[in-house]
């Protein structure tokens, strides 16, 4: 930049000298012409006075007068030259067409300037009409403006060389002085861009609006960046907290964004960043990769449902377009495993309900039809009637259990009151003691007064189902123990038996509706398969939890843990 300043200073000074030189030449030349004209006019009038004393006849005598380089010509009013101080008039052409002659004939005097390409000089002519109708013309040559300028060129060159030398001497100092405010301005702008407050500096007034504009623009840019960052943080927070998986890839299937849920759903390593990696590194499933390939290459949305490991996924893949060109794809992964399981459970429940209702109804209809048609013997009618009554009772109990379970699920307003768990358990053991006595089963209860906030009706049903189940699935001479304990925050209800136990593979499903381990035994014990399902829902209603420990042919221990203060 300094070299450019040096060069510009030199060019500026040179152009200035040249322009000043031309201007001076023009001014000087104009002054010079004016003086020459006036001098020629004065000389012409002097010659007229001299000729007047000679009665305008003896023209030859005026050649003896010092004419100072003037050319004297006498012309008749018809243009014929009768006298010329430098040339034989017989060789001169008629001057009637000359401008100064025409003007003198009209006005009494005339003048003109003509340029000679031969001598490259201007000639000024001045003509006066004499009293005897002759025309006296006096002329003189003088330099043209170009000639004058050419004579001044050596001086101009000398001045330019002097300026060059002076420029090289003063340019560094001048340049530093010129650049210092600009450098300070640059540093100030850098400070503004880096987020610092602008400093007071000695700069050019012309640069202040620029600095202010940069400061304002920087504030706008910083505000825009903050807004973008906030939006990016919001987007990151939203996508990070999404249950659904969200992945954005470019047209080369390189991952631009993958939220934690997508990595978890696809079975990736959650501590690894998959950004800028190929999608196939995260997911090697052929069907998903083929759908992504078709979406990007065919440019069409894809909606697929697949089973990936133990998950059921609904995957939506949409192309990302920009000005009708494919830029990438957006992949939304919806894990509907729980929904699928619930749907399967609903279907199984419907199937089980149908089966459980159909079985007693079939028995009732069968025996009733035999009695109605007279196919039953007289001695069998009483037995058939008892079976019909038992199946009807079982059917009513089943319907009642389903309704109770439905009410527990639908109840939104929770009704709690202080109750004594130990007292309720003691009453239920007493009520079921007759059933236990029939099977020679010893039922024992341990604990003491335990007050909690709970729904009494539901807790009674929970304890009844747990103790009743223990008695049903315990062999004669077995034992059922009910143990009530507490601490500051929780109440522990433990029901253990020495019954048939639950196989390991069935323990995860034992709390499902209508699920029974041994269908034939459940039939004998008149179990509906809803008891433990009702227990599970009652525990959930009270924000508690259930723990199950069981070993086949050794017994089962179910522990219900309930918060004391709800």
SULRA-V201326 format. One record per backbone hydrogen bond with DSSP energy under -1.0 kcal/mol. NH is the residue of the N-H (numbers start at 0). CO is the residue of the C=O. E is the energy in kcal/mol with one decimal. If there is no record, write none. Layout:
# SULRA-V201326
NH:CO:E  NH:CO:E
This chain:
# SULRA-V201326
4:0:-2.1  5:1:-2.9  6:2:-2.8  7:3:-2.7  8:4:-2.9  9:5:-2.5  10:6:-2.9  11:7:-2.9  12:8:-2.7  13:9:-2.8  14:10:-2.9  15:11:-2.4  16:12:-2.7  17:13:-2.7  18:14:-2.9  19:15:-2.9  20:16:-2.9  21:17:-2.7  22:18:-2.7  23:19:-2.9  24:20:-2.7  25:21:-2.5  26:22:-2.6  27:23:-3.6  28:24:-3.4  29:25:-2.3  30:26:-2.5  31:27:-3.2  32:28:-2.9  33:29:-2.2  34:30:-2.4  35:31:-2.4  36:32:-2.8  37:33:-2.5  38:34:-2.6  39:35:-2.4  40:36:-2.6  41:37:-2.6  42:38:-2.4  43:39:-2.2  44:40:-2.3  45:41:-1.9  46:42:-2.3  47:43:-2.1  48:44:-2.1  49:45:-2.3  50:46:-2.8  51:47:-2.2  52:48:-1.4  54:51:-1.1  55:50:-3.2  56:53:-1.0  58:56:-2.0  62:59:-1.4  63:60:-1.2  69:66:-1.6  70:138:-2.9  72:136:-3.0  73:82:-2.6  74:134:-2.9  75:79:-3.0  78:75:-2.2  81:73:-2.4  82:73:-1.6  84:71:-2.7  90:87:-2.0  91:88:-1.3  94:78:-3.5  97:94:-1.9  101:97:-2.4  102:98:-2.4  103:99:-2.0  104:100:-2.3  105:101:-1.6  106:102:-3.5  107:103:-2.1  109:126:-2.4  111:124:-1.9  113:122:-2.4  115:120:-3.0  119:115:-1.2  120:115:-1.0  121:141:-2.3  122:113:-2.8  123:139:-2.5  124:111:-3.2  125:137:-2.2  126:109:-3.3  127:135:-2.7  128:107:-2.6  129:133:-3.7  132:129:-2.1  134:74:-3.2  135:127:-2.7  136:72:-3.7  137:125:-2.7  138:70:-2.4  139:123:-1.5  141:121:-2.9  147:143:-2.4  148:144:-2.7  149:145:-2.9  150:146:-1.9  155:151:-2.2  156:152:-2.9  157:153:-2.1  158:154:-2.2  159:155:-2.7  160:156:-2.5  161:157:-2.1  162:158:-2.4  163:159:-2.4  164:160:-2.2  165:161:-2.5  166:162:-3.1  167:163:-2.3  168:164:-1.3  169:165:-2.7  170:166:-2.7  173:169:-2.7  174:170:-3.5  175:171:-2.5  176:172:-2.2  177:173:-2.3  178:174:-3.1  179:175:-2.2  182:178:-3.2  183:179:-2.5  184:180:-2.3  185:181:-2.5  186:182:-2.4  187:183:-2.3  188:184:-2.5  189:185:-2.4  190:186:-2.1  191:187:-2.2  192:188:-2.6  193:189:-2.0  194:191:-1.4  195:190:-2.6  202:200:-1.0  206:203:-1.4  210:206:-2.5  211:207:-2.8  212:208:-2.6  213:209:-2.7  214:210:-2.7  215:211:-2.7  216:212:-2.8  217:213:-2.8  218:214:-2.2  219:215:-2.3  220:216:-2.9  221:217:-3.0  222:218:-2.5  223:219:-2.7  224:220:-3.0  225:221:-2.7  226:222:-2.5  227:223:-2.7  228:224:-2.9  229:225:-2.8  230:226:-2.6  231:227:-3.0  232:228:-3.3  233:229:-2.9  234:230:-2.9  235:231:-2.9  236:232:-3.0  237:233:-3.2  238:234:-3.1  239:235:-2.5  240:236:-1.9  244:332:-2.9  246:330:-2.5  247:256:-2.5  248:328:-2.6  249:253:-2.1  250:326:-1.2  252:249:-2.2  254:276:-3.0  255:247:-3.5  256:247:-1.7  258:245:-2.1  262:258:-1.5  263:259:-2.4  264:260:-3.0  265:261:-2.2  267:262:-3.0  271:268:-1.7  275:254:-3.6  276:273:-2.0  278:252:-2.5  280:277:-1.6  281:278:-1.0  282:278:-2.4  288:284:-2.2  289:285:-2.3  290:286:-2.0  291:287:-2.3  292:288:-2.3  293:289:-2.5  294:290:-2.2  295:291:-2.0  296:292:-2.4  297:293:-2.7  301:316:-2.8  303:314:-2.5  305:312:-2.2  307:310:-2.4  310:307:-2.6  312:305:-3.1  313:333:-2.7  314:303:-3.3  315:331:-2.5  316:301:-2.9  317:329:-2.5  319:327:-2.8  321:324:-2.3  324:321:-1.4  326:319:-3.4  327:319:-1.2  328:248:-2.2  329:317:-3.0  330:246:-3.5  331:315:-3.0  332:244:-3.0  333:313:-2.6  335:311:-2.0  339:335:-2.9  340:336:-2.9  341:337:-2.8  342:338:-2.4  343:339:-2.8  344:340:-3.0  345:341:-2.8  346:342:-2.6  347:343:-2.8  348:344:-3.0  349:345:-3.0  350:346:-2.7  351:347:-3.2  352:348:-3.4  353:349:-2.5  354:350:-2.5  355:351:-3.8  356:352:-2.6  357:353:-2.4  358:354:-2.4  360:356:-1.6  361:357:-2.8  362:358:-2.1  363:359:-3.0  364:360:-3.0  365:361:-2.6  366:362:-2.6  367:363:-2.6  368:364:-2.5  369:365:-1.8  370:366:-2.2  371:367:-2.8  372:368:-2.6  374:369:-1.5  375:369:-1.5  380:376:-1.2  383:379:-3.2  384:380:-2.5  385:381:-2.0  386:382:-2.2  387:383:-2.7  388:384:-2.5  389:385:-2.6  390:386:-2.8  391:387:-2.3  392:388:-2.8  393:389:-2.7  394:390:-2.5  395:391:-2.8  396:392:-2.6  397:393:-2.5  398:394:-2.6  399:395:-2.7  400:396:-2.4  401:397:-2.4  402:398:-2.4  403:399:-2.4  404:400:-2.6  405:401:-2.3  406:402:-2.4  407:403:-2.2  408:404:-2.0  409:405:-2.2  410:406:-1.5  416:453:-2.0  418:451:-2.7  420:449:-2.6  423:419:-2.0  424:420:-2.7  425:421:-2.3  426:422:-1.9  427:423:-2.1  428:424:-2.4  429:425:-1.8  430:426:-2.2  431:427:-2.2  435:431:-2.3  436:432:-2.5  437:433:-2.0  439:436:-1.2  440:435:-2.9  441:477:-2.3  443:479:-2.5  445:481:-3.0  451:418:-2.3  452:563:-2.4  453:416:-2.3  458:454:-2.3  459:455:-2.5  460:456:-2.0  461:457:-2.7  462:458:-2.7  463:459:-2.5  464:460:-2.7  465:461:-2.2  466:462:-2.5  467:463:-3.0  468:464:-2.4  469:465:-1.9  470:466:-2.1  471:467:-2.7  472:468:-2.3  473:470:-1.2  476:439:-1.1  477:474:-1.5  479:441:-3.0  480:495:-2.8  481:443:-3.0  482:493:-3.0  483:445:-2.6  484:491:-2.6  486:489:-2.4  490:561:-3.0  491:484:-2.9  492:559:-2.8  493:482:-2.6  494:557:-2.7  495:480:-2.4  496:555:-2.4  497:478:-1.3  499:472:-2.2  505:502:-1.3  508:505:-1.1  511:508:-2.2  513:528:-1.3  514:511:-1.4  521:517:-2.5  522:518:-1.8  523:519:-1.6  524:520:-2.6  526:521:-2.9  533:529:-2.5  534:530:-2.1  535:531:-2.5  536:532:-2.0  537:533:-2.3  538:534:-2.5  539:535:-2.2  540:536:-2.2  541:537:-1.3  542:539:-1.6  543:538:-2.9  544:560:-2.0  546:558:-2.7  548:556:-2.5  550:554:-2.3  552:499:-3.9  553:550:-2.3  554:550:-1.6  556:548:-3.3  557:494:-2.6  558:546:-2.9  559:492:-3.1  560:544:-2.7  561:490:-2.5  563:488:-2.8
